[in-house]
Amino acid sequence: MTDFSFIANAHPSYIENLYEQYQTDPLAVENSWAAFFKGFEFAKESNSNGAVQTSGGSTSDAQLNKELRLLSLIKAYRDRGHLLSTTNPIRDRRDRHPNVNLEDFGLSDSDLDNVFFAGKEIGLENATLRQIIDRLREVYAGNIGFEYHSIADRIKRRWIRTRVEQSHPGKSFGLNVDKKRRILEKLNGAVMFEKFLHTKYVGQKRFSLEGGESAIVALDAIINEAAQGNAKEIVIGMAHRGRLNVLANIMGKTYSQIFNEFEGTAVPDLSFGDGDVKYHLGFSSQVETPTGENVHLKLAPNPSHLEAVNPVVEGFARAKADILYNSEYDAILPILIHGDAAVAGQGVVFETIQMSQLEGYRTGGSIHLVINNQVGFTTDFEDARSSVYSTGAAAVVGAPVFHVNGDDPEAVLFVAEMAVQYRQEFNSDVFIDMVCYRRHGHNEGDDPEFTQPEMYSFIKDHKNPREVYSQQLIDRGDVDAQLADELEQSFWSLLQDRLDEVREKPLPYIYQEPEEAWRKLRKTADPKDFIQSPETGVNKDTIQHLLDKLTDIPKDFTPLRKVQRLFKNIKKARSTNQIDWGMAELMAYGSLLLEGRNIRLSGQDVKRGTFSHRHAVLRDEKNYNDYNRLSTLGEKQGVFRIYNSLLSEFAVLGFEYGYSLATPDDLVLWEAQFGDFANGAQTMFDQFISSSESKWQRMSGVVALLPHGYEGQGPEHSSARLERFLLLCAEFNMTVANVTLPANFFHLLRRQMARPFRKPLIVMSPKSGLRHPQAVSGAEDFYEGTRFQETLDDPTINTTKEANKVKRLLLCSGKIYFDLSSYKEEHQRDDVAVVRLEQLYPFPSDQLNVLFKKYGKAEHTLWVQEEPANMGAWQYVNSMRYNEGVELPNNLNFVARKTSASPATGYKKIHDQEQQSIVERAFGEKKETARK
């Protein structure tokens, strides 16, 4: 018998090192074997015996060759065995060419009964090739396919390999009777719930889980295992399929509540929004696991935009980790439940995964459960993706993927528990790809045979997972048939009782500290809340303290020369009582921090600001260390968290929105590099930020800073699409502002925290206004007794006599004011008043009505904007004439660029001409061509 023990004795990781050195297939070219033989010669020389010994003397190169070939085969099974795995419950998988046949490695059937030392690699030392192959197929080609070869970290690979190869997942998972019974109970609940709804509510949409009921087993196992691994809270995000089943059988939403929604007998409370369909709603509960741990569960509300909830869940989890768990990520676990078509097709999945290990966005890893029913809406999977698996995005961060047969709930439980252990061990993402099927069409009224006649011929007579598992337990003698029938009958009776209006006792729930903070706030439906802003000024000493601290640089810190000049200019401006935009913004943050509030700001290059105006974090010129200017304001200050984001709008904004949902006491902001790019996150604005309060009763105070203004930088660097946000406004759902003065921006940010409710804030941030000589405020504008001003009157008109001279009233918002103001001063037009709307929504009716009376002798009232006539605020402002309480002048007209398909010209010269034309027409110097 050949003794190859020298390999392990001389070099314990020799084989793995060798394969990492030669990552291409060594068998592709025969000459590649020379490298392996060289390695063995090196190993022999390193061995104290100096030779390879066999029972009869030295072994031959041919024997060495076959041992190496077997090692290659073992590695191939580890890398590609998942392509053979029997994970599809309804049909044979297509041939993915795993290339793990004997002949692929220079072995043959004649070698099957030969003994190989290389079997020690999988725990079968000196086993026959037949035994080794059987073991490999059992482990890697059974009902679980382990895909982990893309993981770069050797420790992670070994962790998975050890558990996989030592746990014998092919046949037995070592489950005790209690776990088997719990599996059956969970399947019973999942299957019976769907069957009951299908019987009682024929044709009603519910997006059933039928065919994928083992997902309930997986979620239950994840929760129980996570609780034993110190998790205190689990946040779940999912689309609509299976949501009602998860609400009932995982979250603990009572059947009475669910049936009441199906019956439609409840009278909805529309005083706080219009509501949403039942399979989009969120839910919170507190459950006790079989081992006695209490766990908070949260299912985030989600629109039909499938994966859009992913970053929201991640942001919510990060906030909870920061606020409640001292950034201990083991304490909170995000679970994202995907459909196979959505996880492959939606770009936000990639964005969310890409941010998972970044400092500002990590949550300690998420468990991704893919309910893979092999069809998307009515599209076959071969038309839904180019990748072999729907989980191709997992490779981006080297996340393992456990592909599992949904008809094998014991295998599902095994990978669910293993996924939790991996996540808790390494705090990184892991995927479970549960391959199953969809019993019905896209919804229960849809006929799937139109597009998948072959698939549904298989599904038609296929038993559900409960029936499959129940029979398996009976056949193995684990339970008897009578018990299985009793479980089914008792659960059906329970559901019928609930439908007959027998009340259930909802799960107890203890509100957490951040939730209590939300409960202290009030709902808003009173227009009086928006007539005037609350006072948000700060006492003089605090303002002076902030100015001192924000312009102070530690003695051991060497700023860049440009920063030194910047600070010099700031101090010079302060000496003349001029505070610019960047300083006012930092003062707003600083004042809130001193009040004990936390602040989080993220976006592309936000530490310095896209236009180099913020410089919240400085870099040392010598050692490149960071200095956070807002971190040393006071001993008991709040935490200022600022992160430069990845180049994403959709996921990053979703993350910040989710973060804002977790606490009303923190100011959470996202800044777009240019406001124009916010349209890449339009789903978040449309489906979450603008409508979540109405749909799901979820308030948010998230702030979006969107640089906006026509500076001649082209169609992608001019417009944040103000008109889109104004179209989303109703029922006081959010604030849209276009601010021109630093002090007003200061108050606007502080107002977010001062009100007894929370509303999203959209700010059309300036660009040239960041350094415009007119865009400055005095320190007194920040003091106590001051507040945000929704409108700003013309500062050159202070008396009634001067107001009566005004024949032309110009209304505007944002950057165009500076152009109009400069023109007025240059041409000494005291017959013109220029009034700014700093807040566009809620519309400042009361403030404007006062100004309209002041300028009652004006013969012309014009709305002036930089944007084309079909964009900007004009159409919104004009529509206000039909709103009660608004007294817009009858002669209101407008000046704007011509209607256009593109937001702006790409030619600077044309831009300048257009801008000049707008100003001249506003002052009546050019014939007005715009029509009412």
C-alpha angles and dihedrals in degrees: 000000000000117000112210095162089117088079093063094036096051099036117013093188095032097118095046092048090050093053093046088054091052104039094164117080106280091206095059090086121028093221090064088079090071089075092053093049089050088054092052092048088053090049091050091051090050092052114095091227090056095215143065107252130207131178089264102032136282119001124238128248088244091061091047088049093056093047089053091047090053090050087053090050091051090051091047090055090050092049102036108013089104088071087066097043119124096233100135110090098193107039144009114277119246119256108270093179099242090176097216098132119126093245090056086068102039093261128119144190089272088069095053096097096040118108118243127193089203088076085083086081089075098031098270105109114189093001125148120262089247091057092046093050091048090052093048092050091046092052103034106022102043130092090309125062113198112207109184107122092106092066108110095197110089093201091058092047092050091047091057095040093051094052094043097049096040097046098058093221093178097078114357132030097184093241118170123227093261092057092047091050091049090052089053092047092051092047089046092053093045096047097041093047091056094042091050093051090046090053098043101036105037113191096004115133114251103141091230128216093222109145092022100060091127086077086079089056089050094049093046091050092047092052094047094046093045091052090055087049093059098267112151099178138029124197117198129197123187142146123242105283109101093357096126090050091050090048091052104036102030108022095039098233104166120254088230090061092048095046090048088057090050092048090052091213097126117099105230121230102234094175089093104039142310098278128220139251116286097251093059099052126111129224141193128206144152119232136186116225123222089260093054104258120139115225131186111225125196127182110194118225112247137188124224088274089103110208096024090099093063099088090038090060091046092051092048091050093048091052092051090048090051096043106035108019105038090244091302098148096190087071096064127041126194115209118193116194113202138183114230095241093046097046089052098041108037116086093205087071090062092045092051093048091046091056094046096097099035118114096240097045110030117124100180094269133304131237110232114203112192113198093205107195091164096240137076114211093309099331122113115234093246087065094043102065147005096219122090090240132030087234095067091125090068090076090065090078098021093253115169118240122211109199110199139179109249091212090062104070092176089059089046091053091047094055092041092057092042091050091055092048091050093048093048092046098048105016092227137117125281131184132216112196104195107191111209137127142252114249095202135027124277085298132006093266095051122097108223095189090079090074106014107038094149096047093048092049085063094043095047095075098025116119118237119253092258093055091046094050095040090055090046091054092047092049091050092046093241093126133003126243093248092060092050091051092046091053091052095047095045093051093049090051090050092054092048090051091052091049088052086061099257102158122241126209109244117229114269115254131194114202116233123228096263090047090053087054089056090048090057091060120079136231116254126224100129117105088206088074089069104043094092133006119243119252109273102170122128129223117270095247092056092050091050090046090053092048090051096047096043092054094044120099121194114254093236092052122092110201123199114270091248089055091050089055090047092054091046090055091047092054091047091052090048090055088060092044095251119140116186131208098269093050093046090053093051090047090055090053093043094051091051091047090053088054088059098257123136123229130203122189126174139164140107109323094341095150090074096015125242090268095040092250104118109048091177088157121039129200122225110239093217108037100015092232118154126245116197106208092202098051100079104047098111143344097252098035125135124256120273109208116186125170135180103227134218115263094278134114104177099050097034094051089045089052092051092046089052090048090053091054092062097060136018092195097068124077107229121191138178122194123200116218085231121001089234089071092060088088087075085069097042093123089062092051095044103040103029119015100042099035111025094095092054096041103036107011090245115145121203133182095196115150124214116198108201117182106224135170140104107260099151093264097128138256096305096049104045114057131050085189096252090182093063094056092047089053088057093054123105140121091026090289097152145345125255115193138174104193127192106179126067094222091052090053089050091055093043091058093045090048088063089069099032099063120086089236137043129242130172114255124214113194123190093214121207128245108185086023089069089077104016112136090230093049096082134108134202121242090248089066088069098048129107115292094038127110144173112294113216090198132025119210123217103281092211094062112071107147137058090242091056091046092053090058091061112107097162122051115194119197118194145147133219131348098356087072092073092053092049093045093050092049091049092051094044093050096035093233102173088163090072128073121196114205124186128214102209091176120041099178127065081037110239095231098157094049092047094047089058091051093047089056091048091054095037092136093060111122095196128039115187134182106216123198139162095221124088115275093256091053137046123046102309100097091044093049092047091052089059090076086077094053120097114249096027117110103192113175115260090231093059111142133159145233120208144130115290118276110280144177090221123056095231146355120267094220119087094207092053090045091055091049092050092047092050090048092053092053095045093048090048089057093044094249091124130042109272111239099171116101132215 
